[in-house]
Amino acid sequence: MKDMQRMLNDIEMEIHLTRHLIGKNSFDDRVMAAMKRVPRHEFLPGDLRYCAYDNGPAPIGSGQTISQPYIVALMSDLLNTRPSDIILEIGTGSGYQAAILSQLVQQIYSIEIIEDLATEARKRLNKLGYNNIEVRNDDGYSGWLEHAPYDGVIVTAAAPHIPQPLIDQLRAGARLVIPVGLPYSHQELMVVEKKTNGEAETRQVLGVAFVPLTGGHTPERTHKR
């Protein structure tokens, strides 16, 4: 598909432009294969499907957005997943990031705070056959303790700080990928690796722009991706 190939080419160009920040010249082949396999247009409203394969964010309703394809690929790559992994996602949005990850891991548990988005994402993912994703309508700040520990956690909205419950629910050696910063201000995409002693080692990757994480533990009341 011509538009899909254009998107993949744009992602490769972005990797080249940011290689000094992300510390690599390419993404995992499995990640790029997933980006090629998942039909992004299925995760956008009908009147916006014409721009589904542009390398930029797009609105999905409820004041939220679907992330830029390059950022989806980058965050997926940074998780460093294995086929047997169990992943927690905070911020289901349209379900696109979860669909990408579903191609890489065994199971995804995804939390979305906006009920309408959670309901629509659940229907969409089921319709498209992504059967290893479970969507829950809840405040994701506290994670999903029932299925912990996780082999990776991904947050698709900017938090003012790194939520401790998400670190607690991470297995030793696993990663949390999260944008951190104040709403509509400077934000950094960060990778948090949990060490065997329980301590968290963090590193900044690059500047990003996400809508804010919300819920009872965060200062803003609008969420997601």
Steps between C-alpha positions, in 0.01 A plus 500: 500500500650829384393710800625239747841490332517879513436485876774240546741713297415802716569298815840396361578864424406605854724228641787639296431856616478405868764227512729711720220530756357149495840332474422273206485502122204266461210347689447131568382322184204360697385852584520617140316188385223577748479859377458363146243239602255710707257712289523844661198630310277266702587699814396842370157656452364452149546861393870490595598172341648685205789608728539168682850435364639848547783507753314717748241482779128523424185559709293197604221675693448598865779756457759224457744397229662199337877535521741564215601166341870566569425548872289183511785307339761661727311423821436145383869457424608647834292242688739233370226235494508122464221281357418358846462842669199632689472878452299769680391803298368816662288694251326279244368786290394362162686174567772552237801474731351190662443345156866556409616343826260210454719388210806491725387348831275237651248720684420867553291648779397853406330765715309801365348763730247634246209258488393570141854445371538179701171364366578588139855368520379170645248459216753600235773266624258208525365568151851508354596177674751627754404241758797536734398846623275561800368856541382640832333837571680636806757743636832360381722681751476208743558238230326162491629306798308181421730403213831633637794471477524616140779447249457858387278804559424769242325830575356695209430830677734740675522463879635778723712234671561126469218317683649277769224234466613437141858442611378274780307286249802459271706183525871535569690569179193632316437846359244778538478737202328826589487867396561721804428871527236761561204541262579704190852566634834322459465122514762227473446144387665290770600138544492367855672167563429317825812345648514173693526695827174679421660833418406682180757624250370767265623655178364772280455422132363808323254785531137416421152653511220291651163586646503475881438193709202555727324339790480533876876522545586750229436876482327510163156364415547419130666182376677310236579373160 
